[in-house]
């Protein structure tokens, strides 16, 4: 029997997210961003959130809108600043949001480690830079490595292309990005999809995220957005 709940609305899909939660948000910039789930989270009202994502928001939409609503306490990401990250820039310079920068591969691996039950791991990335100051460093095979800990989410909000009622997910091209690894690393995984098809219509060989990882599923039309440069 499927454990995946098919929600009627995005508001129902994000119900119960608590203040202070760590929320993993899929997307590489705008590609694969779960816009409708983020909008619903803004309406839901959870505050003091720690958001883990590749970027720190683009333009006024998606993650940037969540930041602008004052709901985020801390951002853990790889690329906090680009030409259209004016919302994050404003909040960070005003001291209204904390930032932890994590190299992109390390960010993905820290979430993968959480999903795999790995307690910690060593990586050579970042050694000798301010990013790892004060952290444990060990020489492995003649090269310095820094100790990294898993990143586990209370909730993951991800976007996929299609799903079946069992929660099996198929992604579309680059929109796949962090969705699969985030789906393994959170206590509650919520996926928005452009379409839900009957069981058996998705070739098992194309399933990227098995339904066992997906707790809630909701249909929401994919958006194609172009955000202008910084204001």
DANORBEL-V349396 format. One record per residue. N is the residue number from 1. SS is DSSP state (h for helix, s for strand, l for the rest). OMEGA is omega in degrees with one decimal (none if undefined). Layout:
# DANORBEL-V349396
{{N & SS & OMEGA} {N & SS & OMEGA}}
This chain:
# DANORBEL-V349396
{{1 & l & -179.1} {2 & l & 174.2} {3 & l & -176.3} {4 & l & 176.5} {5 & s & 175.6} {6 & s & -177.5} {7 & l & 179.2} {8 & l & -178.2} {9 & l & 176.2} {10 & h & 177.2} {11 & h & 176.7} {12 & h & -176.2} {13 & h & -177.6} {14 & l & -179.8} {15 & l & 174.8} {16 & l & 174.9} {17 & l & -172.8} {18 & l & 173.0} {19 & l & 178.2} {20 & l & -178.6} {21 & l & 168.3} {22 & s & -174.3} {23 & s & 174.6} {24 & s & -175.8} {25 & s & -179.4} {26 & l & 177.9} {27 & l & 172.4} {28 & s & -165.1} {29 & l & -180.0} {30 & l & -177.3} {31 & s & 178.8} {32 & l & 178.4} {33 & l & 179.4} {34 & l & -172.1} {35 & h & -175.2} {36 & h & 177.6} {37 & h & 177.8} {38 & h & 176.5} {39 & h & 178.9} {40 & h & 178.5} {41 & h & 175.5} {42 & h & 178.2} {43 & h & -178.3} {44 & h & 170.8} {45 & l & 179.9} {46 & l & -176.0} {47 & l & 174.9} {48 & l & -174.9} {49 & s & 165.6} {50 & s & -176.8} {51 & s & 177.0} {52 & s & -178.8} {53 & l & 180.0} {54 & l & -178.6} {55 & s & 178.5} {56 & l & 175.3} {57 & l & 179.7} {58 & s & 177.4} {59 & l & -178.6} {60 & l & -171.0} {61 & s & 174.8} {62 & l & -177.5} {63 & h & 177.8} {64 & h & 178.3} {65 & h & 177.4} {66 & h & 176.1} {67 & h & -177.4} {68 & h & 178.9} {69 & l & 177.8} {70 & l & -175.4} {71 & l & -171.1} {72 & s & 176.6} {73 & s & -174.3} {74 & s & 175.2} {75 & s & 171.9} {76 & s & -174.6} {77 & s & 178.6} {78 & l & -176.2} {79 & s & -176.7} {80 & l & -172.8} {81 & l & 170.9} {82 & l & -170.6} {83 & l & -176.7} {84 & l & -179.9} {85 & l & -173.5} {86 & h & 178.8} {87 & h & 178.4} {88 & h & 179.8} {89 & h & -178.1} {90 & h & -177.3} {91 & h & -178.7} {92 & h & 180.0} {93 & h & 178.6} {94 & l & 179.8} {95 & l & -176.3} {96 & l & 177.4} {97 & l & 177.5} {98 & s & -178.9} {99 & s & 168.6} {100 & s & 179.9} {101 & s & 180.0} {102 & l & 176.8} {103 & l & -169.9} {104 & h & 179.7} {105 & h & 177.9} {106 & h & 177.9} {107 & h & 179.1} {108 & h & -177.5} {109 & h & 177.9} {110 & h & 176.2} {111 & h & 177.4} {112 & h & 178.6} {113 & h & 177.9} {114 & h & -179.5} {115 & h & -178.0} {116 & h & 179.6} {117 & l & 179.2} {118 & l & -174.0} {119 & l & 179.0} {120 & s & 178.1} {121 & s & 177.9} {122 & s & 179.3} {123 & s & 177.2} {124 & l & -174.3} {125 & l & 175.2} {126 & l & -179.2} {127 & l & -179.9} {128 & l & 178.7} {129 & l & 178.5} {130 & h & -177.8} {131 & h & -174.3} {132 & h & 179.5} {133 & l & 178.2} {134 & l & -178.1} {135 & l & 178.7} {136 & l & 178.3} {137 & s & 179.5} {138 & s & 176.5} {139 & s & 179.4} {140 & s & 179.6} {141 & l & 175.7} {142 & l & -177.9} {143 & s & -179.7} {144 & s & 177.6} {145 & s & 177.6} {146 & s & -179.4} {147 & s & 178.7} {148 & s & 179.6} {149 & s & -179.5} {150 & l & 170.6} {151 & l & 179.7} {152 & l & 179.9} {153 & s & 168.0} {154 & s & -178.7} {155 & s & 169.5} {156 & s & 174.7} {157 & s & -176.4} {158 & s & 179.2} {159 & s & 177.3} {160 & s & -177.0} {161 & s & -179.2} {162 & s & 175.8} {163 & s & 167.9} {164 & s & -176.8} {165 & l & 177.7} {166 & l & 179.1} {167 & l & 177.3} {168 & l & -172.7} {169 & s & 172.1} {170 & s & -178.7} {171 & l & 179.0} {172 & l & 172.3} {173 & h & -174.3} {174 & h & 176.7} {175 & h & 178.1} {176 & h & -177.1} {177 & l & -172.6} {178 & l & -176.3} {179 & h & -176.8} {180 & h & -177.8} {181 & h & 178.1} {182 & h & -179.6} {183 & h & 179.3} {184 & h & -166.4} {185 & l & -177.2} {186 & s & 178.5} {187 & s & 177.9} {188 & s & -178.0} {189 & s & 179.9} {190 & s & -178.1} {191 & s & 169.9} {192 & s & -177.7} {193 & s & 179.3} {194 & s & -179.7} {195 & s & 175.7} {196 & s & -176.2} {197 & s & -179.9} {198 & l & 176.1} {199 & l & -179.6} {200 & l & -179.3} {201 & l & 173.9} {202 & l & 177.1} {203 & l & -179.9} {204 & h & -179.7} {205 & h & -179.2} {206 & h & 179.2} {207 & l & 179.9} {208 & l & 176.8} {209 & s & 178.3} {210 & l & -176.8} {211 & h & 179.9} {212 & h & -179.3} {213 & h & -170.4} {214 & l & -178.1} {215 & l & -177.8} {216 & s & -175.8} {217 & s & 177.7} {218 & s & 178.4} {219 & s & 177.9} {220 & l & -177.9} {221 & l & 178.0} {222 & l & 177.9} {223 & l & 173.6} {224 & l & -173.1} {225 & l & 171.3} {226 & l & -179.1} {227 & l & -179.5} {228 & l & -179.5} {229 & l & -174.9} {230 & l & 178.9} {231 & l & none}}
